[in-house]
């Protein structure tokens, strides 16, 4: 009888431990938003729950901001993620900011790569000279894209010709991808703060028929923006008419 009573007590003891563990608060994070596709300026609220306070942080504020309550505001086109964390757990919500305008394919902007490497990736150019290579019919709105190289045959700038009939669309295309850096000119950078920028984009009228959208590494290297624009314009004058 004593043995049976002892066994019963042991059983009840372990049962009580099991119940205690089940009743312990769960400190993990549960998030309902698995992944979000947004456009520039869109907002969405992250739906998350936890028994302890949740902290929200963005991996890249250029693409998305997040408030203390988990309200996400889409920034410029690209991908990032929002990290949710508490003392015991963390969770990531991927965010993709998509473009409304696809006026022309994004150019290759790996400044410093060799001409041969670029040709291997893009194929034989339709036209070229000693300083540049060009590809025609980049898109319906962009009849030409030109890549310019330094004396070591390394990419140092590029330009896209865009028909002026697409002026308003070009404005959307650039402003949803890049931060306007100068309110008086169509100059953009790829960061929220100038010291963090690695790319400068400058859209200027090439003629009555075309915009010339110039992409340059930032900050400027030995050759300034105006000098590179002159070289690109001269190359376009030569190559576009071949």
C-alpha atoms as an extended CHARMM CRD file, in Angstrom:
* protein
*
       242  EXT
         1         1  UNK       CA              0.0000000000        0.0000000000        0.0000000000  PROA      1               0.0000000000
         2         2  UNK       CA              2.8070000000        2.3700000000        0.8990000000  PROA      2               0.0000000000
         3         3  UNK       CA              4.4900000000        1.4930000000       -2.4010000000  PROA      3               0.0000000000
         4         4  UNK       CA              1.3310000000        2.3320000000       -4.3570000000  PROA      4               0.0000000000
         5         5  UNK       CA              0.9530000000        5.6010000000       -2.4880000000  PROA      5               0.0000000000
         6         6  UNK       CA              4.5740000000        6.5200000000       -3.2070000000  PROA      6               0.0000000000
         7         7  UNK       CA              4.1240000000        5.7800000000       -6.9160000000  PROA      7               0.0000000000
         8         8  UNK       CA              0.9890000000        7.9000000000       -6.9870000000  PROA      8               0.0000000000
         9         9  UNK       CA              2.7680000000       10.8060000000       -5.3350000000  PROA      9               0.0000000000
        10        10  UNK       CA              5.6460000000       10.5820000000       -7.8060000000  PROA      10              0.0000000000
        11        11  UNK       CA              3.1710000000       10.5330000000      -10.6990000000  PROA      11              0.0000000000
        12        12  UNK       CA              1.3170000000       13.5690000000       -9.3760000000  PROA      12              0.0000000000
        13        13  UNK       CA              4.5970000000       15.4060000000       -8.8590000000  PROA      13              0.0000000000
        14        14  UNK       CA              5.7050000000       14.9770000000      -12.4750000000  PROA      14              0.0000000000
        15        15  UNK       CA              2.2080000000       15.7520000000      -13.7200000000  PROA      15              0.0000000000
        16        16  UNK       CA              2.2700000000       19.0370000000      -11.8370000000  PROA      16              0.0000000000
        17        17  UNK       CA              5.6390000000       19.8910000000      -13.3930000000  PROA      17              0.0000000000
        18        18  UNK       CA              4.2120000000       19.2090000000      -16.8350000000  PROA      18              0.0000000000
        19        19  UNK       CA              1.2440000000       21.4650000000      -16.2080000000  PROA      19              0.0000000000
        20        20  UNK       CA              3.5190000000       24.1620000000      -14.8710000000  PROA      20              0.0000000000
        21        21  UNK       CA              5.6340000000       24.1080000000      -18.0060000000  PROA      21              0.0000000000
        22        22  UNK       CA              2.5360000000       24.2960000000      -20.1930000000  PROA      22              0.0000000000
        23        23  UNK       CA              1.3480000000       27.3120000000      -18.2330000000  PROA      23              0.0000000000
        24        24  UNK       CA              4.6520000000       29.1540000000      -18.5620000000  PROA      24              0.0000000000
        25        25  UNK       CA              4.3410000000       32.2930000000      -20.7360000000  PROA      25              0.0000000000
        26        26  UNK       CA              5.6110000000       31.8960000000      -24.2880000000  PROA      26              0.0000000000
        27        27  UNK       CA              8.0780000000       34.6850000000      -25.0450000000  PROA      27              0.0000000000
        28        28  UNK       CA              8.5020000000       34.0050000000      -28.7520000000  PROA      28              0.0000000000
        29        29  UNK       CA              7.3330000000       36.3830000000      -31.5020000000  PROA      29              0.0000000000
        30        30  UNK       CA              4.4760000000       35.4760000000      -33.7980000000  PROA      30              0.0000000000
        31        31  UNK       CA              4.2140000000       37.5860000000      -36.9590000000  PROA      31              0.0000000000
        32        32  UNK       CA              1.4400000000       37.2770000000      -39.5220000000  PROA      32              0.0000000000
        33        33  UNK       CA              3.1710000000       39.2920000000      -42.2650000000  PROA      33              0.0000000000
        34        34  UNK       CA              5.5090000000       36.8200000000      -43.9220000000  PROA      34              0.0000000000
        35        35  UNK       CA              6.5790000000       38.9710000000      -46.8770000000  PROA      35              0.0000000000
        36        36  UNK       CA              5.4550000000       42.2750000000      -48.3650000000  PROA      36              0.0000000000
        37        37  UNK       CA              5.6040000000       43.7260000000      -51.8860000000  PROA      37              0.0000000000
        38        38  UNK       CA              5.1240000000       47.4990000000      -51.8920000000  PROA      38              0.0000000000
        39        39  UNK       CA              5.4820000000       50.5970000000      -54.0530000000  PROA      39              0.0000000000
        40        40  UNK       CA              7.2580000000       53.8140000000      -53.0910000000  PROA      40              0.0000000000
        41        41  UNK       CA              5.3480000000       55.5140000000      -50.2680000000  PROA      41              0.0000000000
        42        42  UNK       CA              3.0730000000       52.5680000000      -49.4520000000  PROA      42              0.0000000000
        43        43  UNK       CA              2.4600000000       51.6790000000      -45.8060000000  PROA      43              0.0000000000
        44        44  UNK       CA              1.5690000000       48.4960000000      -44.0020000000  PROA      44              0.0000000000
        45        45  UNK       CA              1.2490000000       47.4990000000      -40.3770000000  PROA      45              0.0000000000
        46        46  UNK       CA              3.1950000000       44.4860000000      -39.1560000000  PROA      46              0.0000000000
        47        47  UNK       CA              0.8450000000       42.2520000000      -37.1760000000  PROA      47              0.0000000000
        48        48  UNK       CA              2.9180000000       40.6250000000      -34.4600000000  PROA      48              0.0000000000
        49        49  UNK       CA              2.3340000000       39.3490000000      -30.9590000000  PROA      49              0.0000000000
        50        50  UNK       CA              4.5370000000       38.5330000000      -27.9960000000  PROA      50              0.0000000000
        51        51  UNK       CA              4.2470000000       38.4020000000      -24.2220000000  PROA      51              0.0000000000
        52        52  UNK       CA              7.1380000000       40.8560000000      -24.0100000000  PROA      52              0.0000000000
        53        53  UNK       CA              7.6670000000       44.1850000000      -25.8310000000  PROA      53              0.0000000000
        54        54  UNK       CA              8.7470000000       43.9710000000      -29.4800000000  PROA      54              0.0000000000
        55        55  UNK       CA             11.4040000000       46.2280000000      -30.9750000000  PROA      55              0.0000000000
        56        56  UNK       CA             11.2410000000       46.9760000000      -34.7210000000  PROA      56              0.0000000000
        57        57  UNK       CA             14.2720000000       47.8820000000      -36.8410000000  PROA      57              0.0000000000
        58        58  UNK       CA             14.9080000000       48.1660000000      -40.5730000000  PROA      58              0.0000000000
        59        59  UNK       CA             17.9810000000       46.6900000000      -42.1770000000  PROA      59              0.0000000000
        60        60  UNK       CA             18.1270000000       49.4720000000      -44.7810000000  PROA      60              0.0000000000
        61        61  UNK       CA             16.1740000000       52.6850000000      -44.2510000000  PROA      61              0.0000000000
        62        62  UNK       CA             16.7320000000       53.6890000000      -47.8830000000  PROA      62              0.0000000000
        63        63  UNK       CA             14.2380000000       50.9990000000      -48.9030000000  PROA      63              0.0000000000
        64        64  UNK       CA             11.8690000000       50.9980000000      -45.9150000000  PROA      64              0.0000000000
        65        65  UNK       CA             11.3310000000       52.7690000000      -42.5880000000  PROA      65              0.0000000000
        66        66  UNK       CA              9.5340000000       51.3080000000      -39.5910000000  PROA      66              0.0000000000
        67        67  UNK       CA              7.9650000000       53.0010000000      -36.5600000000  PROA      67              0.0000000000
        68        68  UNK       CA              8.0970000000       51.8880000000      -32.9400000000  PROA      68              0.0000000000
        69        69  UNK       CA              4.6640000000       50.3050000000      -33.4060000000  PROA      69              0.0000000000
        70        70  UNK       CA              5.6360000000       48.3480000000      -36.5340000000  PROA      70              0.0000000000
        71        71  UNK       CA              4.1970000000       50.6390000000      -39.2210000000  PROA      71              0.0000000000
        72        72  UNK       CA              6.3440000000       50.2140000000      -42.3360000000  PROA      72              0.0000000000
        73        73  UNK       CA              6.7090000000       52.9380000000      -44.9780000000  PROA      73              0.0000000000
        74        74  UNK       CA              8.1770000000       51.8850000000      -48.3120000000  PROA      74              0.0000000000
        75        75  UNK       CA             11.1460000000       53.8750000000      -49.5600000000  PROA      75              0.0000000000
        76        76  UNK       CA             13.0810000000       53.5560000000      -52.7910000000  PROA      76              0.0000000000
        77        77  UNK       CA             13.0240000000       50.5140000000      -55.0570000000  PROA      77              0.0000000000
        78        78  UNK       CA             14.9320000000       47.5430000000      -53.6800000000  PROA      78              0.0000000000
        79        79  UNK       CA             14.8390000000       44.8240000000      -51.0490000000  PROA      79              0.0000000000
        80        80  UNK       CA             15.3290000000       44.8910000000      -47.2970000000  PROA      80              0.0000000000
        81        81  UNK       CA             13.8530000000       43.3230000000      -44.1770000000  PROA      81              0.0000000000
        82        82  UNK       CA             12.3560000000       44.4540000000      -40.8870000000  PROA      82              0.0000000000
        83        83  UNK       CA             13.7150000000       42.7740000000      -37.7630000000  PROA      83              0.0000000000
        84        84  UNK       CA             11.3410000000       42.1390000000      -34.8690000000  PROA      84              0.0000000000
        85        85  UNK       CA             13.0550000000       41.3060000000      -31.5940000000  PROA      85              0.0000000000
        86        86  UNK       CA             12.4900000000       40.9230000000      -27.8820000000  PROA      86              0.0000000000
        87        87  UNK       CA             14.6410000000       39.5480000000      -25.0710000000  PROA      87              0.0000000000
        88        88  UNK       CA             14.1190000000       35.9630000000      -26.1840000000  PROA      88              0.0000000000
        89        89  UNK       CA             13.3910000000       35.8570000000      -29.9070000000  PROA      89              0.0000000000
        90        90  UNK       CA             13.7830000000       37.6030000000      -33.2510000000  PROA      90              0.0000000000
        91        91  UNK       CA             11.8860000000       37.4670000000      -36.5160000000  PROA      91              0.0000000000
        92        92  UNK       CA             12.4460000000       38.9930000000      -39.9730000000  PROA      92              0.0000000000
        93        93  UNK       CA              9.7820000000       40.3090000000      -42.3390000000  PROA      93              0.0000000000
        94        94  UNK       CA             11.1390000000       40.6600000000      -45.9090000000  PROA      94              0.0000000000
        95        95  UNK       CA             10.0980000000       43.8210000000      -47.7620000000  PROA      95              0.0000000000
        96        96  UNK       CA             10.3850000000       44.3300000000      -51.5190000000  PROA      96              0.0000000000
        97        97  UNK       CA              9.7630000000       47.7930000000      -52.9580000000  PROA      97              0.0000000000
        98        98  UNK       CA              8.7530000000       47.4020000000      -56.5930000000  PROA      98              0.0000000000
        99        99  UNK       CA              8.8780000000       50.0420000000      -59.3290000000  PROA      99              0.0000000000
       100       100  UNK       CA              5.7790000000       51.4240000000      -60.9960000000  PROA      100             0.0000000000
       101       101  UNK       CA              7.8570000000       52.5360000000      -63.9710000000  PROA      101             0.0000000000
       102       102  UNK       CA             10.0350000000       50.1470000000      -65.9640000000  PROA      102             0.0000000000
       103       103  UNK       CA             11.0130000000       52.7000000000      -68.5860000000  PROA      103             0.0000000000
       104       104  UNK       CA             14.2470000000       50.8950000000      -69.4020000000  PROA      104             0.0000000000
       105       105  UNK       CA             16.2680000000       48.0220000000      -67.9060000000  PROA      105             0.0000000000
       106       106  UNK       CA             18.6030000000       49.0890000000      -65.1290000000  PROA      106             0.0000000000
       107       107  UNK       CA             22.1310000000       49.4230000000      -66.5480000000  PROA      107             0.0000000000
       108       108  UNK       CA             25.1320000000       47.5910000000      -65.1970000000  PROA      108             0.0000000000
       109       109  UNK       CA             26.7560000000       49.9480000000      -62.7000000000  PROA      109             0.0000000000
       110       110  UNK       CA             29.7800000000       47.9330000000      -61.6030000000  PROA      110             0.0000000000
       111       111  UNK       CA             32.2070000000       50.8250000000      -61.9870000000  PROA      111             0.0000000000
       112       112  UNK       CA             35.7630000000       49.6350000000      -62.3210000000  PROA      112             0.0000000000
       113       113  UNK       CA             35.0190000000       46.4210000000      -64.2180000000  PROA      113             0.0000000000
       114       114  UNK       CA             36.9110000000       45.8600000000      -67.4480000000  PROA      114             0.0000000000
       115       115  UNK       CA             35.5150000000       46.4090000000      -70.9210000000  PROA      115             0.0000000000
       116       116  UNK       CA             36.0090000000       42.7340000000      -71.7620000000  PROA      116             0.0000000000
       117       117  UNK       CA             34.0620000000       41.6330000000      -68.6660000000  PROA      117             0.0000000000
       118       118  UNK       CA             31.1860000000       43.9260000000      -69.5730000000  PROA      118             0.0000000000
       119       119  UNK       CA             31.1170000000       42.6580000000      -73.1590000000  PROA      119             0.0000000000
       120       120  UNK       CA             31.1300000000       39.0720000000      -71.9010000000  PROA      120             0.0000000000
       121       121  UNK       CA             27.9930000000       39.9000000000      -69.9140000000  PROA      121             0.0000000000
       122       122  UNK       CA             26.1520000000       42.0440000000      -72.4600000000  PROA      122             0.0000000000
       123       123  UNK       CA             27.3530000000       40.5880000000      -75.7400000000  PROA      123             0.0000000000
       124       124  UNK       CA             29.0170000000       42.2480000000      -78.7020000000  PROA      124             0.0000000000
       125       125  UNK       CA             28.1860000000       45.9700000000      -78.8490000000  PROA      125             0.0000000000
       126       126  UNK       CA             26.4400000000       47.3390000000      -81.9250000000  PROA      126             0.0000000000
       127       127  UNK       CA             28.9600000000       50.1490000000      -82.1480000000  PROA      127             0.0000000000
       128       128  UNK       CA             32.1080000000       51.2680000000      -80.3320000000  PROA      128             0.0000000000
       129       129  UNK       CA             35.1720000000       53.4860000000      -80.3980000000  PROA      129             0.0000000000
       130       130  UNK       CA             38.3650000000       53.6440000000      -78.3460000000  PROA      130             0.0000000000
       131       131  UNK       CA             36.6000000000       55.0470000000      -75.2820000000  PROA      131             0.0000000000
       132       132  UNK       CA             33.1090000000       53.5750000000      -75.2940000000  PROA      132             0.0000000000
       133       133  UNK       CA             30.7790000000       50.7920000000      -76.3730000000  PROA      133             0.0000000000
       134       134  UNK       CA             27.1040000000       51.2370000000      -77.2030000000  PROA      134             0.0000000000
       135       135  UNK       CA             24.0290000000       49.0530000000      -77.4580000000  PROA      135             0.0000000000
       136       136  UNK       CA             21.0220000000       50.1090000000      -79.4680000000  PROA      136             0.0000000000
       137       137  UNK       CA             17.3100000000       49.6580000000      -78.7140000000  PROA      137             0.0000000000
       138       138  UNK       CA             17.8160000000       49.4630000000      -74.9500000000  PROA      138             0.0000000000
       139       139  UNK       CA             14.0350000000       49.8350000000      -74.6580000000  PROA      139             0.0000000000
       140       140  UNK       CA             11.1290000000       51.3580000000      -76.5690000000  PROA      140             0.0000000000
       141       141  UNK       CA             11.8230000000       54.6690000000      -74.7960000000  PROA      141             0.0000000000
       142       142  UNK       CA             15.6230000000       54.4280000000      -74.7210000000  PROA      142             0.0000000000
       143       143  UNK       CA             17.1800000000       53.9450000000      -78.1530000000  PROA      143             0.0000000000
       144       144  UNK       CA             20.7570000000       53.7250000000      -76.8760000000  PROA      144             0.0000000000
       145       145  UNK       CA             22.8720000000       52.9250000000      -73.8270000000  PROA      145             0.0000000000
       146       146  UNK       CA             26.5600000000       53.7790000000      -73.8060000000  PROA      146             0.0000000000
       147       147  UNK       CA             29.3290000000       52.6140000000      -71.4600000000  PROA      147             0.0000000000
       148       148  UNK       CA             32.4750000000       54.7340000000      -71.1700000000  PROA      148             0.0000000000
       149       149  UNK       CA             35.9170000000       53.5620000000      -70.0050000000  PROA      149             0.0000000000
       150       150  UNK       CA             39.0850000000       55.1370000000      -68.6600000000  PROA      150             0.0000000000
       151       151  UNK       CA             42.6160000000       54.7280000000      -70.0090000000  PROA      151             0.0000000000
       152       152  UNK       CA             42.8130000000       51.3080000000      -68.3220000000  PROA      152             0.0000000000
       153       153  UNK       CA             39.6340000000       50.0930000000      -70.0330000000  PROA      153             0.0000000000
       154       154  UNK       CA             37.7090000000       50.1720000000      -66.7590000000  PROA      154             0.0000000000
       155       155  UNK       CA             34.1120000000       51.3740000000      -66.6210000000  PROA      155             0.0000000000
       156       156  UNK       CA             33.9090000000       54.9200000000      -65.2460000000  PROA      156             0.0000000000
       157       157  UNK       CA             30.5420000000       56.2270000000      -66.4680000000  PROA      157             0.0000000000
       158       158  UNK       CA             27.5310000000       55.3510000000      -68.5680000000  PROA      158             0.0000000000
       159       159  UNK       CA             24.6140000000       57.0960000000      -70.1990000000  PROA      159             0.0000000000
       160       160  UNK       CA             21.1320000000       56.2740000000      -71.4310000000  PROA      160             0.0000000000
       161       161  UNK       CA             19.3670000000       58.2230000000      -74.1800000000  PROA      161             0.0000000000
       162       162  UNK       CA             15.6470000000       58.6050000000      -73.4290000000  PROA      162             0.0000000000
       163       163  UNK       CA             13.0940000000       60.1540000000      -75.7560000000  PROA      163             0.0000000000
       164       164  UNK       CA             11.6920000000       63.4360000000      -74.4230000000  PROA      164             0.0000000000
       165       165  UNK       CA              8.1630000000       62.2060000000      -75.1290000000  PROA      165             0.0000000000
       166       166  UNK       CA              8.6880000000       60.0680000000      -72.0040000000  PROA      166             0.0000000000
       167       167  UNK       CA              9.7460000000       62.9980000000      -69.7920000000  PROA      167             0.0000000000
       168       168  UNK       CA              7.0810000000       62.5430000000      -67.1180000000  PROA      168             0.0000000000
       169       169  UNK       CA              7.6460000000       58.7880000000      -67.0060000000  PROA      169             0.0000000000
       170       170  UNK       CA             11.3880000000       59.3660000000      -66.6720000000  PROA      170             0.0000000000
       171       171  UNK       CA             10.7160000000       61.5700000000      -63.6560000000  PROA      171             0.0000000000
       172       172  UNK       CA              8.7820000000       58.7470000000      -61.9840000000  PROA      172             0.0000000000
       173       173  UNK       CA             11.4070000000       56.1740000000      -62.9910000000  PROA      173             0.0000000000
       174       174  UNK       CA             14.2320000000       58.0860000000      -61.3220000000  PROA      174             0.0000000000
       175       175  UNK       CA             12.3940000000       59.4670000000      -58.2870000000  PROA      175             0.0000000000
       176       176  UNK       CA             11.1160000000       56.0670000000      -57.1200000000  PROA      176             0.0000000000
       177       177  UNK       CA             14.6470000000       54.6350000000      -57.2770000000  PROA      177             0.0000000000
       178       178  UNK       CA             16.8860000000       57.4930000000      -56.1390000000  PROA      178             0.0000000000
       179       179  UNK       CA             16.8720000000       60.4340000000      -53.7470000000  PROA      179             0.0000000000
       180       180  UNK       CA             16.7340000000       63.8990000000      -55.3780000000  PROA      180             0.0000000000
       181       181  UNK       CA             19.9590000000       65.6340000000      -54.3870000000  PROA      181             0.0000000000
       182       182  UNK       CA             19.3150000000       69.0360000000      -55.9230000000  PROA      182             0.0000000000
       183       183  UNK       CA             15.8100000000       70.5560000000      -56.1710000000  PROA      183             0.0000000000
       184       184  UNK       CA             16.9180000000       72.8020000000      -59.0350000000  PROA      184             0.0000000000
       185       185  UNK       CA             18.2880000000       70.0130000000      -61.2320000000  PROA      185             0.0000000000
       186       186  UNK       CA             17.4960000000       66.4010000000      -62.0460000000  PROA      186             0.0000000000
       187       187  UNK       CA             20.3620000000       65.0920000000      -59.9300000000  PROA      187             0.0000000000
       188       188  UNK       CA             19.9060000000       62.0300000000      -57.7320000000  PROA      188             0.0000000000
       189       189  UNK       CA             21.9510000000       59.8880000000      -55.3400000000  PROA      189             0.0000000000
       190       190  UNK       CA             21.4820000000       56.3490000000      -54.0380000000  PROA      190             0.0000000000
       191       191  UNK       CA             21.4560000000       57.1170000000      -50.3010000000  PROA      191             0.0000000000
       192       192  UNK       CA             19.4940000000       59.1450000000      -47.7600000000  PROA      192             0.0000000000
       193       193  UNK       CA             22.6450000000       61.0240000000      -46.7560000000  PROA      193             0.0000000000
       194       194  UNK       CA             25.2400000000       62.3480000000      -49.1750000000  PROA      194             0.0000000000
       195       195  UNK       CA             28.2760000000       60.8600000000      -47.3450000000  PROA      195             0.0000000000
       196       196  UNK       CA             26.7790000000       57.3790000000      -47.8100000000  PROA      196             0.0000000000
       197       197  UNK       CA             26.1110000000       57.7520000000      -51.5420000000  PROA      197             0.0000000000
       198       198  UNK       CA             28.0610000000       55.6570000000      -54.0380000000  PROA      198             0.0000000000
       199       199  UNK       CA             26.1600000000       56.6410000000      -57.1840000000  PROA      199             0.0000000000
       200       200  UNK       CA             25.1510000000       59.9170000000      -58.8190000000  PROA      200             0.0000000000
       201       201  UNK       CA             22.5250000000       60.1560000000      -61.5550000000  PROA      201             0.0000000000
       202       202  UNK       CA             22.1650000000       63.2960000000      -63.6490000000  PROA      202             0.0000000000
       203       203  UNK       CA             19.4220000000       63.7480000000      -66.2620000000  PROA      203             0.0000000000
       204       204  UNK       CA             20.0270000000       66.5540000000      -68.7450000000  PROA      204             0.0000000000
       205       205  UNK       CA             18.6400000000       67.4650000000      -72.1370000000  PROA      205             0.0000000000
       206       206  UNK       CA             20.9000000000       66.0980000000      -74.8480000000  PROA      206             0.0000000000
       207       207  UNK       CA             18.7350000000       67.5780000000      -77.6070000000  PROA      207             0.0000000000
       208       208  UNK       CA             15.1050000000       68.4620000000      -78.2410000000  PROA      208             0.0000000000
       209       209  UNK       CA             14.4420000000       64.7810000000      -78.8830000000  PROA      209             0.0000000000
       210       210  UNK       CA             16.4160000000       63.1130000000      -76.0910000000  PROA      210             0.0000000000
       211       211  UNK       CA             17.3350000000       63.1850000000      -72.4360000000  PROA      211             0.0000000000
       212       212  UNK       CA             20.7820000000       61.9350000000      -71.4840000000  PROA      212             0.0000000000
       213       213  UNK       CA             20.6930000000       60.1260000000      -68.1340000000  PROA      213             0.0000000000
       214       214  UNK       CA             24.2440000000       59.8670000000      -66.8100000000  PROA      214             0.0000000000
       215       215  UNK       CA             25.3340000000       57.3940000000      -64.1220000000  PROA      215             0.0000000000
       216       216  UNK       CA             28.5800000000       58.1480000000      -62.2780000000  PROA      216             0.0000000000
       217       217  UNK       CA             30.3770000000       56.7070000000      -59.2560000000  PROA      217             0.0000000000
       218       218  UNK       CA             30.0780000000       58.9930000000      -56.2460000000  PROA      218             0.0000000000
       219       219  UNK       CA             31.8970000000       60.8740000000      -54.9070000000  PROA      219             0.0000000000
       220       220  UNK       CA             33.4350000000       62.0780000000      -58.1250000000  PROA      220             0.0000000000
       221       221  UNK       CA             36.8450000000       60.7640000000      -58.9960000000  PROA      221             0.0000000000
       222       222  UNK       CA             39.5130000000       62.6290000000      -60.9370000000  PROA      222             0.0000000000
       223       223  UNK       CA             37.1190000000       63.6760000000      -63.6830000000  PROA      223             0.0000000000
       224       224  UNK       CA             34.1430000000       65.8160000000      -62.6610000000  PROA      224             0.0000000000
       225       225  UNK       CA             30.5500000000       65.3920000000      -63.7930000000  PROA      225             0.0000000000
       226       226  UNK       CA             30.6910000000       68.0640000000      -66.4920000000  PROA      226             0.0000000000
       227       227  UNK       CA             33.8150000000       66.5650000000      -68.0340000000  PROA      227             0.0000000000
       228       228  UNK       CA             32.2970000000       63.0970000000      -68.1270000000  PROA      228             0.0000000000
       229       229  UNK       CA             29.0860000000       64.4660000000      -69.5840000000  PROA      229             0.0000000000
       230       230  UNK       CA             31.1080000000       66.1120000000      -72.3630000000  PROA      230             0.0000000000
       231       231  UNK       CA             32.9150000000       62.8490000000      -73.1180000000  PROA      231             0.0000000000
       232       232  UNK       CA             29.6620000000       60.8670000000      -73.1440000000  PROA      232             0.0000000000
       233       233  UNK       CA             27.9930000000       63.4530000000      -75.3740000000  PROA      233             0.0000000000
       234       234  UNK       CA             30.9060000000       63.3750000000      -77.7940000000  PROA      234             0.0000000000
       235       235  UNK       CA             30.8300000000       59.5720000000      -77.8660000000  PROA      235             0.0000000000
       236       236  UNK       CA             27.0780000000       59.5950000000      -78.4980000000  PROA      236             0.0000000000
       237       237  UNK       CA             27.5330000000       62.1290000000      -81.2970000000  PROA      237             0.0000000000
       238       238  UNK       CA             29.9680000000       59.7250000000      -82.8990000000  PROA      238             0.0000000000
       239       239  UNK       CA             28.3990000000       56.3470000000      -82.1640000000  PROA      239             0.0000000000
       240       240  UNK       CA             24.6770000000       57.1010000000      -82.4870000000  PROA      240             0.0000000000
       241       241  UNK       CA             25.1720000000       58.2770000000      -86.0380000000  PROA      241             0.0000000000
       242       242  UNK       CA             27.2660000000       55.3120000000      -87.1750000000  PROA      242             0.0000000000
